[in-house]
Amino acid sequence: MTRYIPLFLLVLLSACQYHRHTSSPRVTTATNDVTGLVNVFLGSSGDHGQLSPAASYPFSMMSIGPQTYPTTHMGYEFKARTFLGFTHTRLEGVGCQGSGGNILVKPYTGTDDKACTLTKVSEQASPGYYSVTFSNGIAAAFAVAGKAGVHRYTFPVGEKGISVDLSHAFVRRFVAEAHTLDKNSVSGWIDTKTTCGAGTSRLYYYLQADASVTWAPRGDHALVAVLPSASTALELRVAFSSVSTAHARKNLATGTFDAVRSEARQAWNTALTRFQVKGDQERVQLFYSLLYRALQSPYNISEPDGQYTTISGETRQADHAVYNGWAIWDNYRTQLPLLSLGYPEQYKDIVWSIANLYPYGKKNWSTQHEPSPTVRTEHAVVVLLDASRKGYAIQYNAIMDSLVSESNRLDYSAPDKALESSYDAWALSEIFRSQGDTAAADRYKAKALEYKQYWDKDFRDIRANDVDRMQTRGLYQGTIWQYRWFVPFDVNGLIGRIGGDAEYVKQLDEFFVNDYYNHANQPDLQVPMMYNMSTQPWKSQALIHHLAVDTVVQHYLNDNSRGIGSFIDRIYKNEPQAYIRTMDDDAGTMSSWYVWASSGLFPACVGWPVYYLHVPLMQEATLRWSDGKQFHIEVENYGAKNMYIKGVVLNGKPLSRTWLTHQEITAGGTLKIIASAVPDKQFGVAERWVTDIAR
């Protein structure tokens, strides 16, 4: 039987030229108002991203969205017609059936909310706004700005009301709550188990209705407000805090519904237009829809007066914004580096907040006193190293003991954990070296180098009969083939262990030709860029375009092994069933990958301030910072088939390398990438940037 080999893989092997789009694209330039380009329904159906159309605000702990039946991780299924109400929290695109789902509000007609069915007729949404109409005549709309939101309901004439379930949470993770009723308002706190049931987060809230209603209890954790039969409208205002109900009350929006919606739109435009792109219309729309996802978390949890709640439950004071809602392990690969480059104002506070976890008892998973829904904080030491090398100030002297304590608890019990823990040990070694402690640096460097014995034991032999099986040998959501490349801090050493450059390229080719790569999860997310460290960097340039825009074959979905329910389609689609089935966005991880692909840059190794270059998906991409500087990337010979780098010019000076430093980019200027349909197999080879633990 002749084995089918996709045309793209022939490109890898023989440099034949192929690209999915052959017609001339419609070129679109982003305007100063790009919210209309964002599709908030992307990834909101089935297990294709685990995203929601909830009204949200950049880096806000509040998002108001629908709770449907049937449901998904984020409480919403695009195809569902039955609505159970609307909830106020969610951590977008994470596993373990989601995180959040607090305060379920349901409008109803008649005398009993349980007897009232909300059947969707139509819905609309944009950044900061969501609305829906139901067959019984009820219409609902929501807007969110900062930590505050507004509900707007319209009803038919007749008996009606609003019910509130304070014990609601995704997958029944409610722990406890206490509330106080005061005529038209209810306030209190809610404790909920966070993602995967690890740890507890506490939410303080204040909910206020129009003066025409009065809240009444119905059971231990439920409330109801009956509206006058002649009323046809109701407005609810809600606000959050990590500190107290008093702070939540101060956070209530004071403007009209339309004013709150306008504030949200302006904030999203400010955030999204940090990147200005020009290119194929569909790609531009997809770009902003995915950039929107990258800016959902972490959450700003501090108050205007500087107060915030630590992960030990203490109230503290800060002179800047404090963030929580972490998903560090997956998003450290793409989303946090994206924020470090594009959003330095927020990122300086984000990395301060990560460092500030250590004095209060940071755990890899959630603590018992999280101030917002969160996932995990593994590889935080790598994020801190990366940030400090990019110029962000971190007071290491205050947390070194905690970093050491965390490093001494690293888990080497499984093959994948051994490689990941070695990465953390390397990062700690580099931090000690930056602080002038050579002895400690060498000690942890030696610990990091132990990856070689783990690699030799479990990852060297690619002919073993279990190397393409999911979760073999105790691996977590991956195969031996996928995890074996995870030595990002010492690829030069990895190349040596594999047998040199030629064998390294040969094994990379085998990995991709046989479709061992899995974009549905993150263990091998960096591997498409790893040809850049070889003598054939042009193959990475082709791979990025292939994965971003072409039909792919993906065998490993969730915990399935090769060949079970394989996926054959494009990965990134601007539709509810976007992404590969079982592929969570993981707090902006996968959406940020596409943003990097569109821009022409990719982080080479988190922990080093270096970016690999490729031909962008866009004809032009400009990063504009708030201080007035900008970095403009343009493609000469932009075209559907031109996916290879023929030349690079930075600020008028030709370069012969396929990488830039963080400093070169943030200094501002213009990067011209000269594209070609034919790979220049020598370009960039002589000046490769390769990670080396001896560097």
Secondary structure per residue as TSV (DSSP state, phi and psi in degrees):
chain	resnum	aa	ss	phi	psi
A	1	M	-	360.0	133.3
A	2	T	-	-78.9	125.6
A	3	R	-	-77.7	133.0
A	4	Y	-	-74.5	126.3
A	5	I	-	-120.7	117.0
A	6	P	-	-56.1	148.5
A	7	L	H	-58.0	-34.8
A	8	F	H	-59.5	-38.8
A	9	L	H	-69.6	-26.9
A	10	L	H	-66.6	-30.1
A	11	V	H	-61.2	-44.6
A	12	L	H	-60.0	-39.6
A	13	L	H	-88.0	-31.3
A	14	S	H	-132.7	0.8
A	15	A	-	66.8	21.3
A	16	C	-	-63.6	149.7
A	17	Q	-	-100.3	130.3
A	18	Y	-	-154.2	142.1
A	19	H	-	-152.2	146.0
A	20	R	S	-66.4	-41.0
A	21	H	-	-92.6	121.4
A	22	T	-	-114.5	-16.2
A	23	S	S	-88.4	163.3
A	24	S	-	-72.6	124.3
A	25	P	-	-76.9	153.7
A	26	R	-	-77.9	127.2
A	27	V	E	-94.4	129.1
A	28	T	E	-123.4	136.5
A	29	T	E	-107.8	128.9
A	30	A	-	-64.3	140.7
A	31	T	-	-95.9	-173.7
A	32	N	S	-76.6	-10.2
A	33	D	-	-122.2	100.9
A	34	V	-	-109.3	3.5
A	35	T	G	-61.4	-28.9
A	36	G	G	-69.7	-13.8
A	37	L	G	-88.5	-11.5
A	38	V	-	-86.2	126.3
A	39	N	-	-99.4	99.4
A	40	V	T	-76.4	-6.0
A	41	F	T	-89.6	-3.6
A	42	L	T	-58.0	131.9
A	43	G	T	71.9	21.3
A	44	S	-	-107.0	16.0
A	45	S	S	-127.5	133.0
A	46	G	T	62.3	-155.4
A	47	D	T	-97.2	55.5
A	48	H	S	-121.6	52.8
A	49	G	S	126.4	-32.2
A	50	Q	-	57.6	52.5
A	51	L	-	-114.4	167.6
A	52	S	-	-137.3	159.7
A	53	P	-	-91.0	18.7
A	54	A	-	-56.5	145.6
A	55	A	B	-66.9	125.2
A	56	S	-	-141.9	179.4
A	57	Y	-	-143.5	147.4
A	58	P	T	-54.6	124.4
A	59	F	T	58.4	32.7
A	60	S	-	-102.7	144.6
A	61	M	S	-77.8	-8.1
A	62	M	-	-106.0	133.4
A	63	S	-	-147.4	123.8
A	64	I	B	-101.4	118.7
A	65	G	E	-147.0	168.0
A	66	P	E	-75.7	145.4
A	67	Q	E	-107.5	115.6
A	68	T	E	-109.6	167.1
A	69	Y	E	-129.2	122.4
A	70	P	S	-70.7	168.2
A	71	T	-	-119.4	173.8
A	72	T	-	-133.7	-168.0
A	73	H	T	-54.7	-36.9
A	74	M	T	-94.0	11.7
A	75	G	S	85.7	-6.6
A	76	Y	-	-131.1	136.3
A	77	E	-	-124.5	121.8
A	78	F	T	-56.5	-37.2
A	79	K	T	-79.9	-13.3
A	80	A	-	-70.3	145.8
A	81	R	-	-109.7	-21.8
A	82	T	E	-92.4	125.0
A	83	F	E	-107.9	138.7
A	84	L	E	-96.9	-13.2
A	85	G	E	144.1	-152.6
A	86	F	E	-139.9	133.8
A	87	T	E	-113.7	172.6
A	88	H	-	-122.0	-2.8
A	89	T	-	-140.0	148.2
A	90	R	B	-171.7	146.6
A	91	L	-	-106.6	106.6
A	92	E	T	-62.5	132.0
A	93	G	T	69.9	37.7
A	94	V	-	-115.6	165.4
A	95	G	S	-85.1	-160.0
A	96	C	T	54.9	33.9
A	97	Q	T	65.1	23.2
A	98	G	-	97.7	172.2
A	99	S	S	-143.5	124.6
A	100	G	B	116.4	-143.5
A	101	G	-	89.3	26.0
A	102	N	-	-80.2	152.9
A	103	I	-	55.8	83.9
A	104	L	E	-84.9	116.6
A	105	V	E	-109.3	129.6
A	106	K	E	-128.5	119.8
A	107	P	E	-80.6	147.0
A	108	Y	E	-147.7	159.4
A	109	T	E	-112.1	154.3
A	110	G	S	92.7	-160.3
A	111	T	S	-106.2	-5.0
A	112	D	-	-140.4	117.0
A	113	D	G	-65.2	-29.1
A	114	K	G	-70.3	-23.8
A	115	A	G	-89.3	-6.0
A	116	C	-	-94.1	126.2
A	117	T	-	-103.7	128.4
A	118	L	E	-98.3	107.6
A	119	T	E	-109.4	119.7
A	120	K	E	-64.7	133.7
A	121	V	E	-105.6	-47.8
A	122	S	E	-153.9	157.7
A	123	E	E	-148.2	153.2
A	124	Q	E	-139.8	151.8
A	125	A	E	-160.8	152.0
A	126	S	E	-153.0	168.9
A	127	P	T	-52.7	120.6
A	128	G	T	89.9	-0.9
A	129	Y	E	-147.1	141.1
A	130	Y	E	-146.9	141.0
A	131	S	E	-145.7	153.4
A	132	V	E	-152.6	148.5
A	133	T	E	-118.0	149.6
A	134	F	E	-120.7	159.2
A	135	S	T	-66.8	-20.2
A	136	N	T	-87.7	6.8
A	137	G	S	96.8	-8.2
A	138	I	-	-77.0	139.8
A	139	A	E	-126.9	143.2
A	140	A	E	-134.2	142.8
A	141	A	E	-143.4	150.6
A	142	F	E	-141.4	143.9
A	143	A	E	-139.0	144.2
A	144	V	E	-130.1	133.5
A	145	A	E	-140.0	119.6
A	146	G	T	64.5	-133.0
A	147	K	T	-92.8	13.7
A	148	A	E	-121.2	149.5
A	149	G	E	-142.2	162.1
A	150	V	E	-131.6	131.4
A	151	H	E	-99.1	140.1
A	152	R	E	-131.7	118.4
A	153	Y	E	-117.7	142.8
A	154	T	E	-123.7	142.7
A	155	F	-	-128.3	156.9
A	156	P	-	-75.8	162.0
A	157	V	S	-66.3	140.8
A	158	G	S	132.9	-173.7
A	159	E	S	-70.3	141.4
A	160	K	E	-165.4	170.8
A	161	G	E	-177.5	-173.3
A	162	I	E	-131.5	131.9
A	163	S	E	-113.8	149.9
A	164	V	E	-132.1	124.8
A	165	D	E	-105.9	107.8
A	166	L	T	-83.1	-7.6
A	167	S	T	-99.6	3.0
A	168	H	-	-74.9	139.4
A	169	A	-	-161.1	154.5
A	170	F	G	-56.8	140.7
A	171	V	G	46.1	36.4
A	172	R	G	55.2	49.2
A	173	R	-	-98.8	18.9
A	174	F	E	-62.7	139.4
A	175	V	E	-113.0	-57.6
A	176	A	E	-164.4	163.1
A	177	E	E	-158.0	159.5
A	178	A	E	-143.2	138.4
A	179	H	E	-144.2	161.4
A	180	T	E	-129.0	133.4
A	181	L	E	-99.5	137.5
A	182	D	E	-145.6	87.2
A	183	K	T	55.1	-104.9
A	184	N	T	-93.4	11.2
A	185	S	E	-130.1	155.7
A	186	V	E	-137.4	137.9
A	187	S	E	-142.8	158.9
A	188	G	E	164.7	-157.5
A	189	W	E	-134.8	156.4
A	190	I	E	-135.7	130.9
A	191	D	E	-103.4	132.2
A	192	T	E	-138.8	140.3
A	193	K	E	-65.0	138.7
A	194	T	-	-87.9	-165.2
A	195	T	G	-54.2	134.7
A	196	C	G	64.6	14.1
A	197	G	G	74.0	13.6
A	198	A	-	-95.0	113.4
A	199	G	S	81.4	174.6
A	200	T	E	-134.1	139.5
A	201	S	E	-115.2	146.8
A	202	R	E	-115.2	133.9
A	203	L	E	-120.8	125.2
A	204	Y	E	-96.9	139.4
A	205	Y	E	-143.3	160.9
A	206	Y	E	-140.4	122.3
A	207	L	E	-122.1	124.8
A	208	Q	E	-130.9	130.1
A	209	A	E	-102.9	169.0
A	210	D	-	-52.9	156.3
A	211	A	T	-63.1	-13.2
A	212	S	T	-79.9	-4.7
A	213	V	-	-122.5	156.0
A	214	T	-	-132.3	130.5
A	215	W	-	-75.8	144.3
A	216	A	E	-136.3	144.5
A	217	P	E	-72.3	151.2
A	218	R	-	-145.4	88.2
A	219	G	S	88.5	-174.8
A	220	D	S	-69.8	-36.7
A	221	H	S	-128.6	20.1
A	222	A	E	-127.3	152.5
A	223	L	E	-135.8	159.9
A	224	V	E	-145.9	146.7
A	225	A	E	-132.2	119.5
A	226	V	E	-91.8	130.4
A	227	L	E	-92.5	151.3
A	228	P	-	-57.4	139.8
A	229	S	T	-61.0	-26.1
A	230	A	T	-82.0	-13.7
A	231	S	-	-71.1	141.9
A	232	T	-	-123.1	5.3
A	233	A	E	-148.4	149.9
A	234	L	E	-148.1	140.4
A	235	E	E	-124.8	131.4
A	236	L	E	-116.0	138.2
A	237	R	E	-117.3	135.5
A	238	V	E	-137.2	144.7
A	239	A	E	-144.8	154.1
A	240	F	E	-117.6	162.8
A	241	S	E	-157.6	152.8
A	242	S	S	-93.5	-2.8
A	243	V	S	-107.6	-51.7
A	244	S	-	-166.3	163.4
A	245	T	H	-67.9	-30.3
A	246	A	H	-63.1	-41.8
A	247	H	H	-66.7	-38.9
A	248	A	H	-59.7	-42.2
A	249	R	H	-62.1	-40.1
A	250	K	H	-64.4	-25.4
A	251	N	T	-82.7	-6.0
A	252	L	S	-55.6	137.9
A	253	A	-	-68.3	138.4
A	254	T	-	-104.9	-15.5
A	255	G	S	-84.0	177.1
A	256	T	-	-70.0	167.7
A	257	F	H	-56.0	-46.1
A	258	D	H	-64.4	-33.0
A	259	A	H	-68.9	-40.3
A	260	V	H	-65.2	-43.4
A	261	R	H	-61.2	-41.7
A	262	S	H	-65.1	-40.0
A	263	E	H	-62.1	-41.3
A	264	A	H	-63.8	-44.4
A	265	R	H	-61.3	-42.5
A	266	Q	H	-64.9	-40.8
A	267	A	H	-64.9	-41.2
A	268	W	H	-67.6	-37.9
A	269	N	H	-62.9	-42.3
A	270	T	H	-59.8	-42.7
A	271	A	H	-71.9	-45.2
A	272	L	H	-72.0	-35.2
A	273	T	T	-80.8	7.7
A	274	R	T	-58.7	-30.2
A	275	F	E	-109.6	125.5
A	276	Q	E	-113.6	124.2
A	277	V	E	-126.5	154.7
A	278	K	E	-135.1	131.0
A	279	G	E	170.9	-158.2
A	280	D	E	-54.6	133.2
A	281	Q	H	-56.1	-45.0
A	282	E	H	-64.2	-38.0
A	283	R	H	-69.2	-37.8
A	284	V	H	-63.1	-44.6
A	285	Q	H	-63.4	-42.3
A	286	L	H	-65.3	-39.2
A	287	F	H	-57.4	-50.8
A	288	Y	H	-72.4	-30.2
A	289	S	H	-64.9	-35.1
A	290	L	H	-85.0	-35.3
A	291	L	H	-60.6	-38.4
A	292	Y	H	-54.5	-41.1
A	293	R	H	-68.7	-31.3
A	294	A	H	-71.3	-13.3
A	295	L	T	-109.8	19.4
A	296	Q	S	-82.2	-35.1
A	297	S	-	-145.0	162.7
A	298	P	S	-70.7	173.1
A	299	Y	E	-99.0	139.6
A	300	N	E	-78.7	110.6
A	301	I	-	-105.9	-4.6
A	302	S	-	-85.1	159.4
A	303	E	-	-94.9	163.1
A	304	P	T	-57.3	-28.2
A	305	D	T	-85.5	4.3
A	306	G	S	93.2	-5.5
A	307	Q	E	-77.2	146.8
A	308	Y	E	-154.2	166.5
A	309	T	E	-108.4	130.6
A	310	T	-	-81.6	174.3
A	311	I	T	-77.4	-1.1
A	312	S	T	-100.6	4.6
A	313	G	S	87.9	3.9
A	314	E	-	-85.6	150.3
A	315	T	E	-93.9	128.5
A	316	R	E	-130.1	171.6
A	317	Q	E	-116.7	139.1
A	318	A	-	-137.2	154.2
A	319	D	S	-100.1	19.5
A	320	H	S	-157.0	176.5
A	321	A	-	-68.8	143.0
A	322	V	-	-117.9	136.4
A	323	Y	E	-116.5	152.4
A	324	N	E	-150.2	-169.9
A	325	G	-	82.8	48.0
A	326	W	-	-80.7	148.6
A	327	A	-	-135.0	35.9
A	328	I	B	-68.4	124.5
A	329	W	T	148.3	-49.2
A	330	D	T	-92.3	-51.5
A	331	N	T	-74.8	-10.4
A	332	Y	T	-66.0	-19.3
A	333	R	T	-75.7	-36.8
A	334	T	T	-134.0	-47.2
A	335	Q	H	-70.5	-48.0
A	336	L	H	-64.5	-41.4
A	337	P	H	-59.8	-35.0
A	338	L	H	-63.7	-43.7
A	339	L	H	-64.9	-36.4
A	340	S	H	-64.2	-31.4
A	341	L	H	-87.6	-44.2
A	342	G	H	-93.9	-21.4
A	343	Y	-	-134.0	62.7
A	344	P	H	-62.7	-28.7
A	345	E	H	-62.3	-45.6
A	346	Q	H	-75.2	-36.0
A	347	Y	H	-69.5	-31.7
A	348	K	H	-62.0	-34.0
A	349	D	H	-79.7	-32.3
A	350	I	H	-63.1	-47.4
A	351	V	H	-71.3	-33.2
A	352	W	H	-59.7	-41.3
A	353	S	H	-67.4	-37.0
A	354	I	H	-64.3	-46.6
A	355	A	H	-61.6	-33.9
A	356	N	T	-73.6	-9.1
A	357	L	T	-68.6	-32.4
A	358	Y	G	-64.4	-44.0
A	359	P	G	-65.3	-15.2
A	360	Y	G	-109.5	13.7
A	361	G	T	94.9	40.5
A	362	K	-	-52.1	138.2
A	363	K	-	-122.3	161.0
A	364	N	S	-63.0	-38.7
A	365	W	B	-104.0	-174.1
A	366	S	-	-65.6	150.9
A	367	T	-	-89.5	-177.8
A	368	Q	T	-86.1	4.6
A	369	H	T	-139.4	39.3
A	370	E	B	-64.8	138.1
A	371	P	S	-84.7	3.5
A	372	S	S	-165.0	165.0
A	373	P	-	-58.0	141.2
A	374	T	-	-150.7	171.7
A	375	V	-	-117.1	-78.0
A	376	R	B	-157.1	165.9
A	377	T	B	-133.8	32.6
A	378	E	T	-66.1	152.7
A	379	H	T	65.4	19.2
A	380	A	H	-61.2	-33.4
A	381	V	H	-63.6	-34.4
A	382	V	H	-68.1	-41.3
A	383	V	H	-62.5	-41.6
A	384	L	H	-65.2	-43.1
A	385	L	H	-60.1	-46.6
A	386	D	H	-58.5	-44.0
A	387	A	H	-65.7	-44.5
A	388	S	H	-66.2	-33.4
A	389	R	H	-73.3	-16.1
A	390	K	T	-94.6	5.6
A	391	G	T	98.6	5.5
A	392	Y	-	-82.5	134.4
A	393	A	-	-77.3	126.6
A	394	I	-	-133.3	128.3
A	395	Q	-	-87.0	81.5
A	396	Y	G	-63.7	-33.1
A	397	N	G	-58.9	-25.3
A	398	A	G	-82.9	-14.0
A	399	I	T	-129.0	6.9
A	400	M	H	-61.3	-40.6
A	401	D	H	-61.0	-39.4
A	402	S	H	-69.9	-37.3
A	403	L	H	-63.8	-40.7
A	404	V	H	-65.1	-44.5
A	405	S	H	-59.8	-42.2
A	406	E	H	-64.7	-42.3
A	407	S	H	-62.9	-36.3
A	408	N	H	-71.2	-12.6
A	409	R	T	-99.9	4.3
A	410	L	-	-59.5	145.2
A	411	D	-	-98.9	121.2
A	412	Y	-	-115.0	19.3
A	413	S	S	-75.4	-21.7
A	414	A	S	-123.5	157.0
A	415	P	H	-56.1	-44.5
A	416	D	H	-68.3	-40.5
A	417	K	H	-63.8	-34.0
A	418	A	H	-63.0	-42.9
A	419	L	H	-68.2	-43.3
A	420	E	H	-65.3	-40.3
A	421	S	H	-66.1	-33.8
A	422	S	H	-63.5	-36.6
A	423	Y	H	-60.6	-45.2
A	424	D	H	-64.8	-40.3
A	425	A	H	-62.8	-39.7
A	426	W	H	-61.2	-45.0
A	427	A	H	-60.7	-42.7
A	428	L	H	-64.8	-38.0
A	429	S	H	-58.3	-45.2
A	430	E	H	-67.6	-34.6
A	431	I	H	-66.0	-45.4
A	432	F	H	-59.3	-39.7
A	433	R	H	-65.4	-38.1
A	434	S	H	-67.6	-22.0
A	435	Q	T	-94.5	3.1
A	436	G	T	84.9	8.5
A	437	D	-	-96.4	85.3
A	438	T	H	-66.3	-37.4
A	439	A	H	-63.5	-47.5
A	440	A	H	-66.2	-37.5
A	441	A	H	-61.0	-44.4
A	442	D	H	-67.6	-34.3
A	443	R	H	-64.2	-45.2
A	444	Y	H	-79.0	-24.1
A	445	K	H	-64.0	-43.3
A	446	A	H	-61.8	-38.0
A	447	K	H	-64.3	-41.3
A	448	A	H	-64.5	-36.6
A	449	L	H	-67.5	-14.5
A	450	E	T	-65.4	-10.5
A	451	Y	H	-55.2	-28.3
A	452	K	H	-62.1	-40.4
A	453	Q	H	-70.4	-35.7
A	454	Y	H	-68.5	-39.7
A	455	W	H	-65.4	-44.6
A	456	D	H	-61.2	-37.6
A	457	K	H	-70.2	-44.8
A	458	D	H	-114.1	-19.9
A	459	F	T	-117.0	-10.8
A	460	R	S	-69.4	-45.4
A	461	D	-	-82.5	104.9
A	462	I	T	-95.3	9.6
A	463	R	T	-102.8	-1.9
A	464	A	S	-62.9	152.4
A	465	N	T	-77.4	-2.1
A	466	D	T	-116.3	10.5
A	467	V	T	-71.6	-16.0
A	468	D	T	-111.5	21.1
A	469	R	S	-102.7	135.2
A	470	M	T	-66.7	135.9
A	471	Q	T	63.8	19.5
A	472	T	G	-67.0	152.7
A	473	R	G	56.5	25.6
A	474	G	G	82.9	14.0
A	475	L	-	-67.0	154.1
A	476	Y	S	-104.0	109.0
A	477	Q	S	51.6	50.0
A	478	G	S	-173.6	177.3
A	479	T	-	-116.0	169.1
A	480	I	H	-58.0	-43.5
A	481	W	H	-57.8	-40.9
A	482	Q	H	-76.3	-39.3
A	483	Y	H	-81.7	-19.7
A	484	R	T	-64.8	-18.4
A	485	W	T	-88.3	-2.7
A	486	F	-	-84.4	72.5
A	487	V	-	-133.1	59.9
A	488	P	T	-62.4	-24.1
A	489	F	T	-85.4	-9.7
A	490	D	-	-149.6	58.3
A	491	V	H	-67.8	-30.0
A	492	N	H	-60.7	-42.0
A	493	G	H	-66.7	-37.5
A	494	L	H	-63.4	-43.5
A	495	I	H	-58.9	-40.4
A	496	G	H	-64.3	-39.7
A	497	R	H	-70.4	-32.7
A	498	I	H	-71.4	-29.6
A	499	G	T	126.9	16.7
A	500	G	S	105.4	173.5
A	501	D	H	-59.9	-45.0
A	502	A	H	-62.6	-44.3
A	503	E	H	-69.7	-36.2
A	504	Y	H	-59.1	-47.6
A	505	V	H	-65.1	-40.4
A	506	K	H	-60.4	-42.2
A	507	Q	H	-74.3	-33.7
A	508	L	H	-61.8	-43.9
A	509	D	H	-58.3	-44.4
A	510	E	H	-62.3	-39.2
A	511	F	H	-59.7	-45.5
A	512	F	H	-84.3	-37.0
A	513	V	H	-61.9	-35.1
A	514	N	T	-92.4	9.3
A	515	D	T	57.3	40.2
A	516	Y	-	-79.7	-19.9
A	517	Y	-	-66.8	142.0
A	518	N	-	-129.6	104.8
A	519	H	T	-84.8	-5.1
A	520	A	T	-75.4	-14.6
A	521	N	S	-138.6	-177.5
A	522	Q	S	-107.0	-9.6
A	523	P	T	-54.4	-31.2
A	524	D	T	-118.8	25.0
A	525	L	T	-62.3	-27.0
A	526	Q	T	-85.4	-10.1
A	527	V	G	-65.6	-36.5
A	528	P	G	-56.5	-26.1
A	529	M	G	-85.5	-5.2
A	530	M	G	-79.0	-10.1
A	531	Y	G	-65.8	-22.8
A	532	N	G	-60.2	-24.4
A	533	M	G	-92.0	6.9
A	534	S	T	-111.6	-171.7
A	535	T	T	-86.1	8.0
A	536	Q	-	-131.7	60.1
A	537	P	T	-63.0	-21.7
A	538	W	H	-61.2	-23.6
A	539	K	H	-70.7	-33.2
A	540	S	H	-65.3	-38.3
A	541	Q	H	-60.3	-40.6
A	542	A	H	-72.0	-39.5
A	543	L	H	-61.5	-42.8
A	544	I	H	-61.1	-44.8
A	545	H	H	-64.4	-41.5
A	546	H	H	-60.5	-49.5
A	547	L	H	-68.7	-29.7
A	548	A	H	-81.3	-33.5
A	549	V	H	-130.4	-13.0
A	550	D	S	-101.4	167.3
A	551	T	E	-70.8	133.9
A	552	V	E	-124.1	165.1
A	553	V	E	-113.0	124.0
A	554	Q	E	-129.6	122.5
A	555	H	-	-97.2	-30.2
A	556	Y	-	-100.4	95.1
A	557	L	-	-107.3	117.9
A	558	N	T	57.6	-118.7
A	559	D	T	-100.1	9.6
A	560	N	-	-77.0	149.4
A	561	S	-	-90.3	-179.7
A	562	R	T	-57.9	131.9
A	563	G	T	89.5	-2.5
A	564	I	S	-97.6	110.0
A	565	G	S	62.2	45.5
A	566	S	-	-62.1	155.1
A	567	F	E	-107.1	130.0
A	568	I	E	-133.6	102.7
A	569	D	E	-180.0	-178.0
A	570	R	E	-76.8	146.6
A	571	I	S	-76.9	-49.1
A	572	Y	-	-101.6	108.7
A	573	K	-	-129.9	142.1
A	574	N	S	-89.7	67.2
A	575	E	S	-154.1	165.6
A	576	P	T	-56.0	-40.7
A	577	Q	T	-93.2	63.2
A	578	A	-	-83.0	172.5
A	579	Y	S	64.6	175.4
A	580	I	S	-80.0	141.9
A	581	R	T	-55.3	136.3
A	582	T	T	79.8	3.6
A	583	M	-	-93.6	101.4
A	584	D	-	-74.5	150.5
A	585	D	-	-73.8	-20.5
A	586	D	T	50.9	63.8
A	587	A	T	54.4	40.8
A	588	G	T	93.2	2.1
A	589	T	H	-62.6	-53.3
A	590	M	H	-78.1	-33.0
A	591	S	H	-67.2	-37.4
A	592	S	H	-65.2	-31.6
A	593	W	H	-56.7	-43.9
A	594	Y	H	-68.5	-36.3
A	595	V	H	-61.5	-43.5
A	596	W	H	-62.2	-44.2
A	597	A	H	-60.0	-38.0
A	598	S	H	-68.9	-30.7
A	599	S	H	-85.9	-20.6
A	600	G	T	94.4	7.4
A	601	L	E	-126.5	153.3
A	602	F	E	-148.5	136.1
A	603	P	E	-58.2	128.8
A	604	A	E	-75.1	-41.6
A	605	C	E	-162.4	118.7
A	606	V	T	-63.6	121.5
A	607	G	T	121.2	-18.7
A	608	W	E	-123.5	133.0
A	609	P	E	-82.4	63.1
A	610	V	E	-133.4	142.9
A	611	Y	E	-128.2	133.1
A	612	Y	E	-80.8	151.3
A	613	L	E	-105.0	149.0
A	614	H	-	-151.0	170.9
A	615	V	-	-71.2	121.7
A	616	P	-	-62.6	157.6
A	617	L	S	-72.3	-20.1
A	618	M	S	-99.7	153.6
A	619	Q	S	-71.1	-35.1
A	620	E	E	-143.3	147.1
A	621	A	E	-145.9	128.1
A	622	T	E	-126.0	128.7
A	623	L	E	-103.1	117.9
A	624	R	E	-114.1	119.3
A	625	W	-	-91.8	164.2
A	626	S	T	-69.5	-17.5
A	627	D	T	-84.3	3.7
A	628	G	S	98.4	-16.5
A	629	K	-	-74.2	155.7
A	630	Q	E	-148.1	154.0
A	631	F	E	-123.7	116.9
A	632	H	E	-107.7	127.9
A	633	I	E	-114.1	126.8
A	634	E	E	-131.8	151.4
A	635	V	E	-111.8	122.9
A	636	E	E	-90.7	136.4
A	637	N	T	69.3	34.3
A	638	Y	-	-61.5	130.2
A	639	G	-	-171.8	165.2
A	640	A	T	-59.1	-36.1
A	641	K	T	-95.9	-6.5
A	642	N	-	-92.1	82.4
A	643	M	-	-108.1	3.5
A	644	Y	E	-110.9	148.3
A	645	I	E	-85.0	121.8
A	646	K	E	-98.8	-29.1
A	647	G	E	-164.7	159.8
A	648	V	E	-135.8	132.4
A	649	V	E	-128.9	120.8
A	650	L	E	-110.9	115.0
A	651	N	T	51.9	43.0
A	652	G	T	84.2	-4.4
A	653	K	E	-107.2	120.2
A	654	P	E	-63.5	137.6
A	655	L	E	-115.6	152.7
A	656	S	-	-116.6	31.1
A	657	R	-	-132.4	160.5
A	658	T	S	-109.3	37.8
A	659	W	E	-154.1	154.6
A	660	L	E	-132.4	157.7
A	661	T	E	-91.7	161.1
A	662	H	H	-58.6	-40.1
A	663	Q	H	-65.2	-39.3
A	664	E	H	-62.7	-36.8
A	665	I	H	-74.6	-49.0
A	666	T	H	-70.8	-14.3
A	667	A	T	-70.2	-16.5
A	668	G	-	87.2	166.6
A	669	G	E	133.4	-159.3
A	670	T	E	-129.7	131.1
A	671	L	E	-113.5	122.7
A	672	K	E	-107.1	126.4
A	673	I	E	-110.7	118.1
A	674	I	E	-89.4	118.1
A	675	A	E	-98.0	157.7
A	676	S	E	-148.6	152.5
A	677	A	S	-81.5	-11.4
A	678	V	S	-117.6	129.0
A	679	P	-	-67.1	136.0
A	680	D	-	-90.1	101.8
A	681	K	T	-75.4	-4.2
A	682	Q	T	-105.9	-17.6
A	683	F	T	-65.9	127.4
A	684	G	T	84.2	-8.4
A	685	V	T	-68.8	-40.7
A	686	A	T	-71.7	-23.2
A	687	E	T	-121.0	49.2
A	688	R	-	-68.2	149.3
A	689	W	-	-108.6	113.7
A	690	V	-	-124.7	129.0
A	691	T	-	-66.9	141.3
A	692	D	-	-150.3	121.8
A	693	I	T	-62.3	-18.3
A	694	A	T	-87.0	-2.1
A	695	R	-	-57.9	360.0
